[in-house]
Amino acid sequence: MKSRSLSVCIVTRITSDHSFGGMQYYIDRLASGLSDRGNKVYIITTALPNQPRQTTTYKKRGNITTCFLGGTRPGSYRNGFFRKAYNQFCAVNQNKNFDIVHSQSAAGYGFRGKISIPFITTLFGVSYSETPYQRLIFPKLKVSQKLYHLAKLPKIAVSMRFMHNTAKTSDATIVISDYSANELKRFNPGLPHGQVTRIYCGVTIPPASDIPKSKLKKKLGINNTLVLSSGRVEVQKGVHILIEAWSKMNCDNATLAVAGDGSYLPVLKKMAEDRGIRNVVFLGSLPYDQFTRYFAAADLFVYPELTHPAFGLVAAEAMSYGTPVIGSRHGAIPEVIGDAGLLFNPGDSDDLKDQLEYMLSDTETLDYLSKKSGERVSAFFSSDEMVRQTLELYWKHIKRKRRHA
């Protein structure tokens, strides 16, 4: 039975056609992996920013069709997205004959109790753990920033309610780490334990390469040890902790590169200037292919997150290129890094400084952890394994529905 291809409907408020992010990356890897195995994927999502207001548009790539709903707000559940997504499903289901609906977070809220085929939900964060309301972040914000985030709190609370109500009515709920599974038990204790499945978020494993990092760095104009940090440059990402740690070190033989853009970038640049740091480069926003070149070339990646991530995608990506990670002891970061890197106390620049100095002074350990990093990602966090486990879950619930039909 498992040789038959499936028709899968994925419902999401956002895709990589809108912007780049963890959820978008997950959807790309899942849809591509399902398509590569001969399954048909139909993605229902919100309008694109430049889309004619009331016009529904489509994008087709192989076995993947994406429907951008007219009259919806890009990346938002507002403007009737839940109702319009369900209506679109009903309109195309007669021809597509879907086998399963897979909601990304609360996107499938309008499907609850209305469909006879299996309904799966993936949660990418189950509480307020990845918001700026954390004790290491909120007290240090300016008054205007505090007021801004407090004003957003009711909206976030409503989104949380939608998300958990969607999960409660699902046949299965996927979480992307053991940390998230434990958070879900605490935050939503009424959810049946057997309904929750942990499937790690998968990353694309780059082709094996014999090119040494020294040559890759040279192509980027870097001739010494390269330490990389990347992501949205906002206060909760903790890059200021890294800049502070770097300023306390004597590391003339290393370059710190910060990739990414955001509202906190001017603060970081001023910080580096005030501390007289010369060996730091702010790369800004990079195209993804350029971004991966830095991943491959870096000797070390630093992940100084101040929130509690549900997974830690950027760490897994760095490790897939054989780049060991020093990360905050927060959320699922220790789960991702495992024994292939080092951890430091979140927000503690002195502890981060100590870990950096240890790694940069011991090339033997750096080489060993580089090898371990690639092995760990291949073993636990490949997109192939994520797709395999997801398909296994789909078939489990398809068979169950058929038995009880």
C-alpha positions as CSV (number, residue, x, y, z in Angstrom):
1,M,0.0,0.0,0.0
2,K,2.8,2.4,0.8
3,S,3.9,2.4,-2.8
4,R,0.9,4.4,-3.9
5,S,1.5,8.2,-4.1
6,L,-0.4,10.5,-1.8
7,S,-2.2,13.8,-2.4
8,V,-1.2,16.1,0.4
9,C,-2.7,19.5,1.3
10,I,-0.4,21.7,3.3
11,V,-2.0,24.8,4.9
12,T,0.3,27.6,6.0
13,R,0.1,31.4,6.5
14,I,3.6,31.9,5.0
15,T,6.0,30.3,2.6
16,S,9.5,31.0,1.3
17,D,7.9,33.0,-1.5
18,H,6.9,35.5,1.2
19,S,10.1,35.6,3.3
20,F,12.8,33.4,4.8
21,G,12.3,31.8,8.2
22,G,12.3,28.5,10.1
23,M,8.7,27.5,9.3
24,Q,9.2,28.4,5.6
25,Y,12.4,26.3,5.5
26,Y,10.5,23.4,7.0
27,I,7.7,23.6,4.5
28,D,10.2,23.8,1.6
29,R,12.1,20.7,2.7
30,L,8.9,18.8,3.5
31,A,7.1,19.7,0.2
32,S,10.2,19.0,-1.9
33,G,10.9,15.7,-0.1
34,L,7.3,14.5,-0.6
35,S,7.4,15.6,-4.3
36,D,10.7,13.8,-4.9
37,R,9.1,10.6,-3.7
38,G,6.3,10.9,-6.2
39,N,3.6,12.5,-4.0
40,K,1.5,15.4,-5.1
41,V,1.6,18.5,-2.8
42,Y,-1.0,21.4,-2.8
43,I,0.0,24.3,-0.6
44,I,-2.7,26.8,0.5
45,T,-1.3,30.1,1.8
46,T,-1.8,33.8,2.0
47,A,-1.4,36.3,-0.8
48,L,2.0,37.6,-1.9
49,P,2.9,41.2,-1.1
50,N,2.7,42.3,-4.7
51,Q,-0.4,40.2,-5.6
52,P,-3.5,41.9,-7.0
53,R,-5.8,42.3,-3.9
54,Q,-8.7,40.0,-4.7
55,T,-7.0,37.7,-7.3
56,T,-5.9,34.2,-6.3
57,T,-2.7,33.2,-8.0
58,Y,-0.9,29.9,-8.4
59,K,2.7,28.7,-8.7
60,K,3.5,25.2,-10.0
61,R,6.9,23.4,-9.6
62,G,6.9,19.7,-10.5
63,N,4.4,17.9,-8.2
64,I,4.0,21.0,-6.0
65,T,1.3,23.6,-6.5
66,T,1.1,26.7,-4.3
67,C,-2.2,28.6,-4.1
68,F,-1.9,32.3,-2.9
69,L,-5.3,33.2,-1.7
70,G,-6.7,36.5,-3.0
71,G,-8.2,38.9,-0.4
72,T,-5.9,37.7,2.4
73,R,-3.1,39.6,4.1
74,P,0.4,38.3,3.3
75,G,1.7,36.1,6.2
76,S,-1.3,36.8,8.4
77,Y,-4.4,34.9,9.6
78,R,-6.5,38.1,9.3
79,N,-8.9,39.0,6.5
80,G,-10.7,35.6,6.8
81,F,-7.7,33.3,6.0
82,F,-9.1,30.4,8.0
83,R,-12.5,30.4,6.1
84,K,-10.9,31.1,2.7
85,A,-8.3,28.3,3.1
86,Y,-11.0,25.8,4.0
87,N,-13.2,27.0,1.1
88,Q,-10.3,26.6,-1.3
89,F,-9.7,23.1,0.0
90,C,-13.3,22.2,-0.7
91,A,-13.2,23.7,-4.2
92,V,-10.2,21.7,-5.3
93,N,-10.7,18.5,-3.2
94,Q,-13.2,17.1,-5.8
95,N,-10.4,16.9,-8.3
96,K,-7.4,16.5,-6.1
97,N,-9.0,13.8,-3.9
98,F,-6.7,14.7,-0.9
99,D,-5.4,11.9,1.4
100,I,-4.3,14.1,4.2
101,V,-4.3,17.8,5.4
102,H,-1.2,19.0,7.2
103,S,-1.6,22.3,9.0
104,Q,1.4,24.4,9.8
105,S,0.7,25.9,13.3
106,A,-2.8,27.3,13.5
107,A,-3.3,27.7,9.7
108,G,-5.7,24.8,9.5
109,Y,-8.0,26.2,12.3
110,G,-10.9,26.4,9.8
111,F,-10.7,22.7,9.0
112,R,-11.4,21.5,12.6
113,G,-14.1,18.9,12.7
114,K,-15.0,19.4,9.0
115,I,-13.0,16.8,7.2
116,S,-13.0,13.0,7.2
117,I,-9.4,12.5,6.1
118,P,-6.5,12.7,8.6
119,F,-5.7,16.1,9.9
120,I,-2.1,16.7,11.1
121,T,-0.6,19.8,12.8
122,T,3.0,20.8,13.2
123,L,3.8,23.2,16.0
124,F,7.0,25.3,15.7
125,G,6.8,26.7,19.2
126,V,4.2,26.0,21.8
127,S,4.4,28.8,24.3
128,Y,5.9,32.3,24.7
129,S,9.4,30.9,24.8
130,E,10.5,32.6,21.5
131,T,9.1,36.0,22.3
132,P,10.8,39.1,23.7
133,Y,9.0,38.7,27.1
134,Q,11.9,36.6,28.5
135,R,13.7,37.8,31.6
136,L,17.0,38.2,29.7
137,I,15.4,40.5,27.2
138,F,12.3,42.5,28.3
139,P,13.8,44.3,31.4
140,K,16.6,45.7,29.1
141,L,14.3,47.1,26.5
142,K,13.6,50.8,26.2
143,V,10.3,52.0,27.5
144,S,9.0,52.6,24.0
145,Q,10.0,49.0,23.1
146,K,8.3,47.6,26.2
147,L,5.1,49.4,25.4
148,Y,5.2,48.2,21.8
149,H,5.6,44.5,22.8
150,L,3.0,44.8,25.6
151,A,0.5,46.2,23.0
152,K,1.2,43.1,20.8
153,L,0.7,40.6,23.7
154,P,-3.1,40.2,23.3
155,K,-2.7,39.4,19.6
156,I,0.0,36.8,20.4
157,A,-2.3,35.3,23.1
158,V,-5.1,34.9,20.5
159,S,-2.7,33.2,18.1
160,M,-1.6,30.8,20.8
161,R,-5.2,29.9,21.5
162,F,-5.8,29.3,17.8
163,M,-2.7,27.2,17.6
164,H,-3.5,25.0,20.6
165,N,-7.2,24.6,19.6
166,T,-6.0,23.4,16.2
167,A,-3.7,20.9,17.8
168,K,-6.4,19.6,20.1
169,T,-8.6,18.7,17.2
170,S,-5.8,17.1,15.1
171,D,-5.3,13.4,14.6
172,A,-1.7,13.9,15.4
173,T,0.5,16.8,16.5
174,I,4.1,17.0,15.3
175,V,6.7,18.9,17.4
176,I,10.2,19.5,16.2
177,S,12.2,18.7,19.4
178,D,12.0,16.9,22.7
179,Y,12.2,20.4,24.3
180,S,9.0,21.4,22.5
181,A,7.3,18.1,23.5
182,N,8.0,18.8,27.1
183,E,6.8,22.4,26.8
184,L,3.6,21.2,25.1
185,K,2.9,18.9,28.1
186,R,3.3,21.8,30.4
187,F,1.4,24.4,28.4
188,N,-1.4,22.2,27.0
189,P,-1.7,19.3,29.6
190,G,-5.1,18.3,28.1
191,L,-3.6,17.2,24.9
192,P,-3.4,13.3,24.8
193,H,0.3,12.3,25.1
194,G,-0.2,9.6,22.4
195,Q,-1.2,12.3,19.9
196,V,2.2,14.0,20.0
197,T,5.1,12.9,17.8
198,R,8.5,14.4,17.8
199,I,10.0,14.7,14.3
200,Y,13.1,16.8,14.1
201,C,13.2,19.6,11.6
202,G,15.4,18.5,8.8
203,V,18.2,20.3,6.9
204,T,19.6,19.6,3.5
205,I,22.9,17.8,3.8
206,P,25.4,19.5,1.5
207,P,27.5,17.3,-0.9
208,A,30.7,16.0,0.6
209,S,33.6,18.2,-0.1
210,D,37.4,17.7,0.1
211,I,38.1,21.4,-0.2
212,P,39.7,22.6,3.0
213,K,38.1,25.6,4.9
214,S,41.3,27.6,4.3
215,K,40.6,27.6,0.5
216,L,36.9,28.4,1.0
217,K,37.8,31.3,3.3
218,K,40.3,32.6,0.8
219,K,37.6,32.9,-1.8
220,L,35.7,35.2,0.7
221,G,38.8,37.3,1.2
222,I,39.5,35.9,4.7
223,N,43.0,34.6,5.6
224,N,42.6,33.8,9.3
225,T,40.2,31.9,11.6
226,L,36.6,32.7,10.7
227,V,34.0,32.9,13.5
228,L,30.4,33.3,12.1
229,S,27.1,34.3,13.6
230,S,23.9,34.8,11.6
231,G,20.2,35.4,11.7
232,R,17.8,38.3,12.2
233,V,19.7,41.0,14.0
234,E,17.3,41.8,16.8
235,V,18.0,42.1,20.6
236,Q,16.6,38.6,21.4
237,K,19.2,37.0,19.1
238,G,21.9,38.0,21.6
239,V,24.6,39.1,19.1
240,H,25.4,42.0,21.4
241,I,26.5,39.3,24.0
242,L,28.9,37.9,21.3
243,I,30.3,41.4,20.5
244,E,30.8,42.0,24.2
245,A,32.7,38.7,24.6
246,W,34.7,39.4,21.5
247,S,35.8,42.8,22.8
248,K,37.3,41.1,25.9
249,M,39.5,38.7,23.9
250,N,42.9,39.0,22.3
251,C,42.0,37.5,18.9
252,D,44.0,39.4,16.3
253,N,44.4,36.1,14.3
254,A,40.6,35.7,13.9
255,T,37.7,37.4,12.1
256,L,34.2,37.7,13.5
257,A,31.5,37.9,10.7
258,V,27.9,38.8,11.5
259,A,25.4,37.9,8.7
260,G,21.9,39.2,8.7
261,D,19.9,42.4,9.0
262,G,17.5,43.9,11.4
263,S,16.6,46.9,13.7
264,Y,19.5,46.1,16.1
265,L,22.2,46.2,13.5
266,P,23.1,49.9,14.1
267,V,23.4,49.2,17.8
268,L,25.9,46.4,17.2
269,K,27.9,48.5,14.8
270,K,28.2,51.3,17.3
271,M,29.1,48.8,20.0
272,A,31.9,47.4,18.0
273,E,33.1,51.0,17.1
274,D,32.9,52.1,20.8
275,R,35.0,49.1,21.9
276,G,37.6,49.6,19.1
277,I,37.0,46.2,17.6
278,R,38.6,46.0,14.2
279,N,38.3,42.4,13.3
280,V,34.5,42.2,13.1
281,V,32.6,42.4,9.7
282,F,28.9,43.1,9.4
283,L,27.8,41.3,6.2
284,G,24.2,42.4,6.2
285,S,21.5,40.4,4.4
286,L,22.9,37.8,2.0
287,P,21.4,35.7,-0.8
288,Y,21.0,32.1,0.5
289,D,23.7,30.7,-1.8
290,Q,26.2,33.3,-0.5
291,F,25.0,32.6,3.0
292,T,25.9,28.9,2.7
293,R,29.4,29.8,1.4
294,Y,30.1,31.4,4.8
295,F,28.6,28.4,6.6
296,A,31.0,26.1,4.7
297,A,34.0,28.3,5.2
298,A,33.6,29.2,8.9
299,D,35.8,27.5,11.5
300,L,33.3,28.1,14.3
301,F,29.6,29.3,14.5
302,V,28.2,31.1,17.6
303,Y,24.5,31.0,18.4
304,P,24.0,33.4,21.3
305,E,20.2,33.2,21.4
306,L,18.4,34.8,24.4
307,T,15.0,33.2,23.9
308,H,14.2,29.4,24.1
309,P,14.1,28.2,20.5
310,A,11.8,25.2,19.6
311,F,14.6,23.8,17.5
312,G,17.7,25.8,16.5
313,L,17.7,25.5,12.7
314,V,20.7,27.8,12.2
315,A,22.8,25.6,14.4
316,A,21.9,22.4,12.5
317,E,22.7,24.2,9.2
318,A,26.1,25.2,10.4
319,M,26.8,21.8,11.7
320,S,25.8,20.2,8.4
321,Y,28.8,22.0,6.8
322,G,31.1,20.6,9.5
323,T,31.2,23.8,11.4
324,P,31.0,23.3,15.2
325,V,28.7,25.5,17.3
326,I,29.0,27.3,20.5
327,G,25.4,27.9,21.6
328,S,23.3,29.2,24.5
329,R,22.1,26.7,27.0
330,H,18.5,27.5,26.1
331,G,15.5,25.8,24.6
332,A,16.3,23.0,22.1
333,I,19.8,24.3,21.4
334,P,21.6,21.8,23.6
335,E,19.5,19.0,22.0
336,V,20.7,20.0,18.6
337,I,24.3,20.6,19.4
338,G,24.6,17.5,21.6
339,D,28.3,16.4,22.0
340,A,29.4,18.1,18.8
341,G,29.9,21.6,20.2
342,L,30.0,23.7,23.4
343,L,27.3,25.5,25.4
344,F,27.5,28.7,27.5
345,N,25.2,30.3,30.0
346,P,22.7,32.5,28.1
347,G,23.5,36.2,28.3
348,D,26.8,35.6,30.0
349,S,29.5,37.2,27.9
350,D,32.3,36.0,30.2
351,D,31.3,32.4,29.9
352,L,31.0,32.8,26.1
353,K,34.5,34.4,26.1
354,D,35.9,31.4,27.9
355,Q,34.3,28.9,25.5
356,L,35.5,30.9,22.5
357,E,39.1,31.1,23.8
358,Y,39.1,27.4,24.5
359,M,37.9,26.5,21.0
360,L,40.1,29.0,19.2
361,S,43.2,27.9,21.1
362,D,42.7,24.1,20.5
363,T,42.8,23.2,16.8
364,E,42.7,19.5,17.6
365,T,39.3,19.9,19.4
366,L,38.0,22.2,16.7
367,D,38.8,19.5,14.0
368,Y,37.3,16.7,16.1
369,L,34.0,18.7,16.7
370,S,33.9,19.6,13.0
371,K,33.8,15.9,12.1
372,K,31.3,15.2,14.9
373,S,29.0,18.1,13.8
374,G,28.6,16.7,10.3
375,E,28.0,13.2,11.6
376,R,25.4,14.4,14.1
377,V,23.3,16.2,11.5
378,S,23.4,13.2,9.1
379,A,22.3,10.9,11.9
380,F,19.4,13.0,13.4
381,F,18.6,16.1,11.4
382,S,18.5,15.3,7.7
383,S,15.5,16.4,5.6
384,D,15.4,12.9,4.2
385,E,14.8,11.5,7.6
386,M,12.2,14.2,8.5
387,V,10.3,13.4,5.3
388,R,10.5,9.6,5.9
389,Q,9.1,9.9,9.4
390,T,6.4,12.3,8.3
391,L,5.2,9.9,5.5
392,E,5.2,7.1,8.1
393,L,2.9,9.2,10.3
394,Y,0.7,10.1,7.3
395,W,0.2,6.4,6.4
396,K,-0.4,5.4,10.0
397,H,-3.4,7.7,10.3
398,I,-4.7,7.0,6.8
399,K,-4.8,3.3,7.6
400,R,-6.5,4.1,11.0
401,K,-9.2,6.3,9.3
402,R,-9.9,3.5,6.8
403,R,-10.3,0.9,9.5
404,H,-12.8,3.0,11.3
405,A,-14.6,4.2,8.2
